[in-house]
Amino acid sequence: MNYKEFSNLLLKLAGILILVLTVTALPTYVTYYAQFELKNFGYFISTVIVPVILPLALGVFLFNRPDAITNKYIGDDNDLTRPSPETFLRIEQIALTTLGFYLLFKSTSDLIYHFSYFLQQKASVQGKYNQNISLSVFLKNPYFISTIAEFIFAFWLIYKTKGIVKFISKIRETP
C-alpha cells in the first residue's frame, strides 16, 4: 500500500465516521423540532433537514471521492511506494484539513439550527405574549457561543494547516 492509497483509506474512514455520527445525531434534531409550538415546514427544513444534509453530503463525498483531495496534496503519481517525510507531512495536512471541513460543515448546520430556533422562539413569544425577544439574549446562549468558536476553529484549521504541520514537524525534530 502506498501513501496515496493509505490517505484515500483514511479519507474514506473519515467519511464513514461523519455519516455514522450524523445519522446517530438525527434523533436529537427531530426531538428539538418536536418541542416547537409552531409546526412549520420551513422550520423543519432549517432545524432538521439542513443540519443533517450538510454533514451527510461531506461524508458521502469523502467516501466516494477521496482522490479529489489526495490528488491535490500528494499528486496523481500512483507509484509512491517510497516513503518520504514530505509525503507524510502531506498526509497530516490532508487529515487536518479534512477535520477542518468536517467542523465547518457541522458548525454551519448548527448555526442554521440556532438561528432557526431563535426565529421559532421569537414567533412563539410574540404570538402568545405580544413581546419581543432580543437577539442579545440569544447570543449569550452557551451553545451558540461554542458553535461560533467551532466555526472559527474550522476556518483556522482549513487555512492554516500548512503552518500547523510545519509546527508539528519542528516539534518532532527537536530532541
C-alpha positions, 0 to 999 in steps of 0.5 A: 500500500502506498501513501496515496492509497493509505490517505484515500483509506483514511479519507474514506474512514473519515467519511464513514465516521461523519455519516455514522455520527450524523445519522446517530445525531438525527434523533436529537434534531427531530426531538428539538423540532418536536418541542416547537409550538409552531409546526412549520415546514420551513422550520423543519427544513432549517432545524432538521433537514439542513443540519443533517444534509450538510454533514451527510453530503461531506461524508458521502463525498469523502467516501466516494471521492477521496482522490479529489483531495489526495490528488491535490496534496500528494499528486496523481503519481500512483507509484509512491511506494517510497516513503518520504517525510514530505509525503507524510507531512502531506498526509497530516495536512490532508487529515487536518484539513479534512477535520477542518471541513468536517467542523465547518460543515457541522458548525454551519448546520448548527448555526442554521439550527440556532438561528432557526430556533431563535426565529421559532422562539421569537414567533412563539413569544410574540404570538402568545405574549405580544413581546419581543425577544432580543437577539442579545439574549440569544447570543449569550446562549452557551451553545451558540457561543461554542458553535461560533468558536467551532466555526472559527476553529474550522476556518483556522484549521482549513487555512492554516494547516500548512503552518500547523504541520510545519509546527508539528514537524519542528516539534518532532525534530527537536530532541 
